[in-house]
Amino acid sequence: MAVPDELMEILRCIECHSQLDQRDAELVCRECGLHFPVEGDIPVMLPESSYRPEGP
Ligand SMILES: [Zn+2]
């Protein structure tokens, strides 16, 4: 499972508008650490789907 590079270049964090890194089955914001799930190679860029892992 992978999000195409072209899409990764376009996608931005919905909170801080920074670029995202692909990490396992999720996209992670480089700046604020917000996580976005990827379902069937399609990133879900919705406020209600995004989250920040709690704790260290
Ligand atoms: Zn962000």
PDB file of the backbone (N, CA, C, O) and the ligand in Angstrom, with CONECT records:
HET     ZN  A 101       1
ATOM      1  N   MET A   1       0.840  -1.199   0.000  1.00  0.00           N
ATOM      2  CA  MET A   1       0.000   0.000   0.000  1.00  0.00           C
ATOM      3  C   MET A   1       0.874   1.248   0.000  1.00  0.00           C
ATOM      4  O   MET A   1       1.757   1.413   0.842  1.00  0.00           O
ATOM      5  N   ALA A   2       0.613   2.097  -0.939  1.00  0.00           N
ATOM      6  CA  ALA A   2       1.401   3.318  -0.999  1.00  0.00           C
ATOM      7  C   ALA A   2       0.611   4.425  -1.691  1.00  0.00           C
ATOM      8  O   ALA A   2      -0.136   4.193  -2.642  1.00  0.00           O
ATOM      9  N   VAL A   3       0.803   5.614  -1.183  1.00  0.00           N
ATOM     10  CA  VAL A   3       0.197   6.778  -1.821  1.00  0.00           C
ATOM     11  C   VAL A   3       1.161   7.267  -2.893  1.00  0.00           C
ATOM     12  O   VAL A   3       2.348   7.428  -2.610  1.00  0.00           O
ATOM     13  N   PRO A   4       0.695   7.508  -4.108  1.00  0.00           N
ATOM     14  CA  PRO A   4       1.581   7.948  -5.195  1.00  0.00           C
ATOM     15  C   PRO A   4       2.334   9.237  -4.850  1.00  0.00           C
ATOM     16  O   PRO A   4       1.813  10.111  -4.159  1.00  0.00           O
ATOM     17  N   ASP A   5       3.581   9.334  -5.351  1.00  0.00           N
ATOM     18  CA  ASP A   5       4.401  10.515  -5.072  1.00  0.00           C
ATOM     19  C   ASP A   5       3.726  11.811  -5.502  1.00  0.00           C
ATOM     20  O   ASP A   5       3.834  12.836  -4.827  1.00  0.00           O
ATOM     21  N   GLU A   6       3.018  11.752  -6.648  1.00  0.00           N
ATOM     22  CA  GLU A   6       2.360  12.964  -7.144  1.00  0.00           C
ATOM     23  C   GLU A   6       1.339  13.472  -6.136  1.00  0.00           C
ATOM     24  O   GLU A   6       1.172  14.674  -5.930  1.00  0.00           O
ATOM     25  N   LEU A   7       0.664  12.512  -5.517  1.00  0.00           N
ATOM     26  CA  LEU A   7      -0.348  12.891  -4.529  1.00  0.00           C
ATOM     27  C   LEU A   7       0.304  13.429  -3.261  1.00  0.00           C
ATOM     28  O   LEU A   7      -0.180  14.388  -2.658  1.00  0.00           O
ATOM     29  N   MET A   8       1.422  12.792  -2.860  1.00  0.00           N
ATOM     30  CA  MET A   8       2.114  13.246  -1.650  1.00  0.00           C
ATOM     31  C   MET A   8       2.603  14.684  -1.787  1.00  0.00           C
ATOM     32  O   MET A   8       2.668  15.425  -0.807  1.00  0.00           O
ATOM     33  N   GLU A   9       2.949  15.072  -3.026  1.00  0.00           N
ATOM     34  CA  GLU A   9       3.440  16.436  -3.234  1.00  0.00           C
ATOM     35  C   GLU A   9       2.327  17.460  -3.121  1.00  0.00           C
ATOM     36  O   GLU A   9       2.570  18.617  -2.781  1.00  0.00           O
ATOM     37  N   ILE A  10       1.128  17.039  -3.402  1.00  0.00           N
ATOM     38  CA  ILE A  10      -0.013  17.951  -3.379  1.00  0.00           C
ATOM     39  C   ILE A  10      -0.618  18.060  -1.989  1.00  0.00           C
ATOM     40  O   ILE A  10      -1.040  19.131  -1.551  1.00  0.00           O
ATOM     41  N   LEU A  11      -0.648  16.912  -1.304  1.00  0.00           N
ATOM     42  CA  LEU A  11      -1.339  16.860  -0.023  1.00  0.00           C
ATOM     43  C   LEU A  11      -0.647  17.723   1.030  1.00  0.00           C
ATOM     44  O   LEU A  11       0.581  17.762   1.113  1.00  0.00           O
ATOM     45  N   ARG A  12      -1.446  18.404   1.821  1.00  0.00           N
ATOM     46  CA  ARG A  12      -0.922  19.200   2.923  1.00  0.00           C
ATOM     47  C   ARG A  12      -1.756  18.955   4.166  1.00  0.00           C
ATOM     48  O   ARG A  12      -2.935  18.606   4.093  1.00  0.00           O
ATOM     49  N   CYS A  13      -1.119  19.145   5.299  1.00  0.00           N
ATOM     50  CA  CYS A  13      -1.810  19.024   6.571  1.00  0.00           C
ATOM     51  C   CYS A  13      -2.982  20.006   6.623  1.00  0.00           C
ATOM     52  O   CYS A  13      -2.860  21.155   6.198  1.00  0.00           O
ATOM     53  N   ILE A  14      -4.110  19.542   7.146  1.00  0.00           N
ATOM     54  CA  ILE A  14      -5.284  20.404   7.186  1.00  0.00           C
ATOM     55  C   ILE A  14      -5.184  21.445   8.292  1.00  0.00           C
ATOM     56  O   ILE A  14      -5.977  22.386   8.331  1.00  0.00           O
ATOM     57  N   GLU A  15      -4.216  21.285   9.193  1.00  0.00           N
ATOM     58  CA  GLU A  15      -4.090  22.256  10.287  1.00  0.00           C
ATOM     59  C   GLU A  15      -2.991  23.279  10.030  1.00  0.00           C
ATOM     60  O   GLU A  15      -3.210  24.481  10.184  1.00  0.00           O
ATOM     61  N   CYS A  16      -1.806  22.805   9.637  1.00  0.00           N
ATOM     62  CA  CYS A  16      -0.687  23.739   9.505  1.00  0.00           C
ATOM     63  C   CYS A  16      -0.185  23.848   8.069  1.00  0.00           C
ATOM     64  O   CYS A  16       0.724  24.628   7.788  1.00  0.00           O
ATOM     65  N   HIS A  17      -0.767  23.076   7.164  1.00  0.00           N
ATOM     66  CA  HIS A  17      -0.465  23.154   5.731  1.00  0.00           C
ATOM     67  C   HIS A  17       0.981  22.804   5.404  1.00  0.00           C
ATOM     68  O   HIS A  17       1.543  23.317   4.437  1.00  0.00           O
ATOM     69  N   SER A  18       1.587  21.928   6.211  1.00  0.00           N
ATOM     70  CA  SER A  18       2.926  21.435   5.919  1.00  0.00           C
ATOM     71  C   SER A  18       2.831  20.147   5.118  1.00  0.00           C
ATOM     72  O   SER A  18       1.756  19.565   4.972  1.00  0.00           O
ATOM     73  N   GLN A  19       3.988  19.706   4.594  1.00  0.00           N
ATOM     74  CA  GLN A  19       4.001  18.452   3.848  1.00  0.00           C
ATOM     75  C   GLN A  19       3.863  17.259   4.790  1.00  0.00           C
ATOM     76  O   GLN A  19       4.122  17.350   5.990  1.00  0.00           O
ATOM     77  N   LEU A  20       3.447  16.145   4.206  1.00  0.00           N
ATOM     78  CA  LEU A  20       3.203  14.936   4.987  1.00  0.00           C
ATOM     79  C   LEU A  20       4.223  13.859   4.632  1.00  0.00           C
ATOM     80  O   LEU A  20       4.709  13.794   3.503  1.00  0.00           O
ATOM     81  N   ASP A  21       4.537  13.019   5.609  1.00  0.00           N
ATOM     82  CA  ASP A  21       5.385  11.848   5.384  1.00  0.00           C
ATOM     83  C   ASP A  21       4.541  10.593   5.461  1.00  0.00           C
ATOM     84  O   ASP A  21       3.598  10.504   6.248  1.00  0.00           O
ATOM     85  N   GLN A  22       4.896   9.620   4.626  1.00  0.00           N
ATOM     86  CA  GLN A  22       4.206   8.350   4.682  1.00  0.00           C
ATOM     87  C   GLN A  22       4.860   7.474   5.748  1.00  0.00           C
ATOM     88  O   GLN A  22       6.073   7.267   5.740  1.00  0.00           O
ATOM     89  N   ARG A  23       4.049   6.972   6.652  1.00  0.00           N
ATOM     90  CA  ARG A  23       4.589   6.143   7.731  1.00  0.00           C
ATOM     91  C   ARG A  23       3.638   4.961   7.940  1.00  0.00           C
ATOM     92  O   ARG A  23       2.512   5.134   8.408  1.00  0.00           O
ATOM     93  N   ASP A  24       4.096   3.786   7.595  1.00  0.00           N
ATOM     94  CA  ASP A  24       3.234   2.605   7.653  1.00  0.00           C
ATOM     95  C   ASP A  24       1.955   2.873   6.852  1.00  0.00           C
ATOM     96  O   ASP A  24       2.029   3.242   5.680  1.00  0.00           O
ATOM     97  N   ALA A  25       0.808   2.695   7.462  1.00  0.00           N
ATOM     98  CA  ALA A  25      -0.445   2.877   6.723  1.00  0.00           C
ATOM     99  C   ALA A  25      -1.070   4.243   7.002  1.00  0.00           C
ATOM    100  O   ALA A  25      -2.285   4.423   6.920  1.00  0.00           O
ATOM    101  N   GLU A  26      -0.194   5.205   7.336  1.00  0.00           N
ATOM    102  CA  GLU A  26      -0.718   6.526   7.659  1.00  0.00           C
ATOM    103  C   GLU A  26       0.151   7.607   7.040  1.00  0.00           C
ATOM    104  O   GLU A  26       1.280   7.362   6.617  1.00  0.00           O
ATOM    105  N   LEU A  27      -0.406   8.810   6.998  1.00  0.00           N
ATOM    106  CA  LEU A  27       0.379   9.979   6.651  1.00  0.00           C
ATOM    107  C   LEU A  27       0.550  10.800   7.918  1.00  0.00           C
ATOM    108  O   LEU A  27      -0.390  10.971   8.694  1.00  0.00           O
ATOM    109  N   VAL A  28       1.764  11.305   8.119  1.00  0.00           N
ATOM    110  CA  VAL A  28       2.069  12.059   9.330  1.00  0.00           C
ATOM    111  C   VAL A  28       2.621  13.424   8.948  1.00  0.00           C
ATOM    112  O   VAL A  28       3.543  13.532   8.139  1.00  0.00           O
ATOM    113  N   CYS A  29       2.049  14.457   9.536  1.00  0.00           N
ATOM    114  CA  CYS A  29       2.504  15.822   9.263  1.00  0.00           C
ATOM    115  C   CYS A  29       3.920  16.022   9.787  1.00  0.00           C
ATOM    116  O   CYS A  29       4.234  15.626  10.909  1.00  0.00           O
ATOM    117  N   ARG A  30       4.778  16.640   8.970  1.00  0.00           N
ATOM    118  CA  ARG A  30       6.169  16.869   9.367  1.00  0.00           C
ATOM    119  C   ARG A  30       6.289  17.905  10.468  1.00  0.00           C
ATOM    120  O   ARG A  30       7.225  17.868  11.267  1.00  0.00           O
ATOM    121  N   GLU A  31       5.353  18.819  10.507  1.00  0.00           N
ATOM    122  CA  GLU A  31       5.462  19.929  11.458  1.00  0.00           C
ATOM    123  C   GLU A  31       4.707  19.687  12.749  1.00  0.00           C
ATOM    124  O   GLU A  31       5.280  19.793  13.833  1.00  0.00           O
ATOM    125  N   CYS A  32       3.428  19.363  12.647  1.00  0.00           N
ATOM    126  CA  CYS A  32       2.617  19.300  13.865  1.00  0.00           C
ATOM    127  C   CYS A  32       2.340  17.867  14.315  1.00  0.00           C
ATOM    128  O   CYS A  32       1.765  17.667  15.384  1.00  0.00           O
ATOM    129  N   GLY A  33       2.739  16.854  13.516  1.00  0.00           N
ATOM    130  CA  GLY A  33       2.607  15.474  13.958  1.00  0.00           C
ATOM    131  C   GLY A  33       1.204  14.901  13.874  1.00  0.00           C
ATOM    132  O   GLY A  33       0.924  13.854  14.457  1.00  0.00           O
ATOM    133  N   LEU A  34       0.330  15.571  13.161  1.00  0.00           N
ATOM    134  CA  LEU A  34      -1.025  15.062  12.999  1.00  0.00           C
ATOM    135  C   LEU A  34      -1.007  13.828  12.092  1.00  0.00           C
ATOM    136  O   LEU A  34      -0.308  13.807  11.079  1.00  0.00           O
ATOM    137  N   HIS A  35      -1.769  12.814  12.457  1.00  0.00           N
ATOM    138  CA  HIS A  35      -1.835  11.577  11.679  1.00  0.00           C
ATOM    139  C   HIS A  35      -3.112  11.531  10.853  1.00  0.00           C
ATOM    140  O   HIS A  35      -4.184  11.938  11.300  1.00  0.00           O
ATOM    141  N   PHE A  36      -2.959  11.016   9.615  1.00  0.00           N
ATOM    142  CA  PHE A  36      -4.125  10.806   8.767  1.00  0.00           C
ATOM    143  C   PHE A  36      -4.139   9.350   8.309  1.00  0.00           C
ATOM    144  O   PHE A  36      -3.125   8.861   7.811  1.00  0.00           O
ATOM    145  N   PRO A  37      -5.246   8.654   8.461  1.00  0.00           N
ATOM    146  CA  PRO A  37      -5.314   7.262   8.011  1.00  0.00           C
ATOM    147  C   PRO A  37      -5.338   7.173   6.485  1.00  0.00           C
ATOM    148  O   PRO A  37      -5.777   8.098   5.802  1.00  0.00           O
ATOM    149  N   VAL A  38      -4.859   6.048   5.968  1.00  0.00           N
ATOM    150  CA  VAL A  38      -4.926   5.774   4.527  1.00  0.00           C
ATOM    151  C   VAL A  38      -5.777   4.523   4.345  1.00  0.00           C
ATOM    152  O   VAL A  38      -5.465   3.458   4.877  1.00  0.00           O
ATOM    153  N   GLU A  39      -6.835   4.672   3.600  1.00  0.00           N
ATOM    154  CA  GLU A  39      -7.739   3.547   3.371  1.00  0.00           C
ATOM    155  C   GLU A  39      -7.727   3.166   1.901  1.00  0.00           C
ATOM    156  O   GLU A  39      -8.203   3.918   1.051  1.00  0.00           O
ATOM    157  N   GLY A  40      -7.173   1.978   1.606  1.00  0.00           N
ATOM    158  CA  GLY A  40      -7.106   1.526   0.222  1.00  0.00           C
ATOM    159  C   GLY A  40      -6.330   2.470  -0.670  1.00  0.00           C
ATOM    160  O   GLY A  40      -6.766   2.793  -1.774  1.00  0.00           O
ATOM    161  N   ASP A  41      -5.152   2.923  -0.181  1.00  0.00           N
ATOM    162  CA  ASP A  41      -4.286   3.852  -0.907  1.00  0.00           C
ATOM    163  C   ASP A  41      -4.844   5.264  -1.007  1.00  0.00           C
ATOM    164  O   ASP A  41      -4.226   6.124  -1.635  1.00  0.00           O
ATOM    165  N   ILE A  42      -5.984   5.518  -0.408  1.00  0.00           N
ATOM    166  CA  ILE A  42      -6.572   6.857  -0.439  1.00  0.00           C
ATOM    167  C   ILE A  42      -6.450   7.503   0.937  1.00  0.00           C
ATOM    168  O   ILE A  42      -7.043   7.026   1.905  1.00  0.00           O
ATOM    169  N   PRO A  43      -5.676   8.592   1.026  1.00  0.00           N
ATOM    170  CA  PRO A  43      -5.551   9.278   2.308  1.00  0.00           C
ATOM    171  C   PRO A  43      -6.880   9.923   2.707  1.00  0.00           C
ATOM    172  O   PRO A  43      -7.559  10.535   1.883  1.00  0.00           O
ATOM    173  N   VAL A  44      -7.231   9.777   3.962  1.00  0.00           N
ATOM    174  CA  VAL A  44      -8.465  10.374   4.457  1.00  0.00           C
ATOM    175  C   VAL A  44      -8.120  11.683   5.160  1.00  0.00           C
ATOM    176  O   VAL A  44      -7.720  11.694   6.324  1.00  0.00           O
ATOM    177  N   MET A  45      -8.281  12.786   4.430  1.00  0.00           N
ATOM    178  CA  MET A  45      -7.868  14.091   4.941  1.00  0.00           C
ATOM    179  C   MET A  45      -9.064  14.825   5.546  1.00  0.00           C
ATOM    180  O   MET A  45      -9.457  15.893   5.076  1.00  0.00           O
ATOM    181  N   LEU A  46      -9.624  14.245   6.578  1.00  0.00           N
ATOM    182  CA  LEU A  46     -10.777  14.851   7.227  1.00  0.00           C
ATOM    183  C   LEU A  46     -10.454  15.142   8.684  1.00  0.00           C
ATOM    184  O   LEU A  46      -9.771  14.362   9.348  1.00  0.00           O
ATOM    185  N   PRO A  47     -10.952  16.274   9.176  1.00  0.00           N
ATOM    186  CA  PRO A  47     -10.689  16.623  10.586  1.00  0.00           C
ATOM    187  C   PRO A  47     -11.132  15.523  11.535  1.00  0.00           C
ATOM    188  O   PRO A  47     -10.449  15.253  12.523  1.00  0.00           O
ATOM    189  N   GLU A  48     -12.254  14.889  11.259  1.00  0.00           N
ATOM    190  CA  GLU A  48     -12.770  13.872  12.179  1.00  0.00           C
ATOM    191  C   GLU A  48     -11.999  12.562  12.095  1.00  0.00           C
ATOM    192  O   GLU A  48     -12.131  11.713  12.976  1.00  0.00           O
ATOM    193  N   SER A  49     -11.191  12.384  11.045  1.00  0.00           N
ATOM    194  CA  SER A  49     -10.399  11.162  10.908  1.00  0.00           C
ATOM    195  C   SER A  49      -8.968  11.343  11.393  1.00  0.00           C
ATOM    196  O   SER A  49      -8.303  10.367  11.741  1.00  0.00           O
ATOM    197  N   SER A  50      -8.492  12.580  11.418  1.00  0.00           N
ATOM    198  CA  SER A  50      -7.118  12.837  11.817  1.00  0.00           C
ATOM    199  C   SER A  50      -6.998  12.758  13.332  1.00  0.00           C
ATOM    200  O   SER A  50      -7.976  12.944  14.057  1.00  0.00           O
ATOM    201  N   TYR A  51      -5.772  12.476  13.804  1.00  0.00           N
ATOM    202  CA  TYR A  51      -5.568  12.385  15.252  1.00  0.00           C
ATOM    203  C   TYR A  51      -4.095  12.534  15.580  1.00  0.00           C
ATOM    204  O   TYR A  51      -3.226  12.408  14.718  1.00  0.00           O
ATOM    205  N   ARG A  52      -3.841  12.809  16.853  1.00  0.00           N
ATOM    206  CA  ARG A  52      -2.460  12.817  17.350  1.00  0.00           C
ATOM    207  C   ARG A  52      -2.327  11.695  18.380  1.00  0.00           C
ATOM    208  O   ARG A  52      -3.126  11.608  19.312  1.00  0.00           O
ATOM    209  N   PRO A  53      -1.325  10.846  18.213  1.00  0.00           N
ATOM    210  CA  PRO A  53      -1.115   9.791  19.209  1.00  0.00           C
ATOM    211  C   PRO A  53      -0.848  10.422  20.571  1.00  0.00           C
ATOM    212  O   PRO A  53      -0.132  11.417  20.685  1.00  0.00           O
ATOM    213  N   GLU A  54      -1.424   9.834  21.577  1.00  0.00           N
ATOM    214  CA  GLU A  54      -1.232  10.401  22.917  1.00  0.00           C
ATOM    215  C   GLU A  54      -0.002   9.782  23.580  1.00  0.00           C
ATOM    216  O   GLU A  54       0.395   8.661  23.261  1.00  0.00           O
ATOM    217  N   GLY A  55       0.574  10.512  24.483  1.00  0.00           N
ATOM    218  CA  GLY A  55       1.724  10.031  25.223  1.00  0.00           C
ATOM    219  C   GLY A  55       3.000  10.112  24.416  1.00  0.00           C
ATOM    220  O   GLY A  55       2.974  10.556  23.268  1.00  0.00           O
ATOM    221  N   PRO A  56       4.126   9.689  24.995  1.00  0.00           N
ATOM    222  CA  PRO A  56       5.430   9.751  24.356  1.00  0.00           C
ATOM    223  C   PRO A  56       5.582   8.753  23.212  1.00  0.00           C
ATOM    224  O   PRO A  56       6.637   8.695  22.580  1.00  0.00           O
TER     225      PRO A  56
HETATM  226 ZN    ZN A 101       0.365  19.803  10.500  1.00  0.00          ZN2+
END
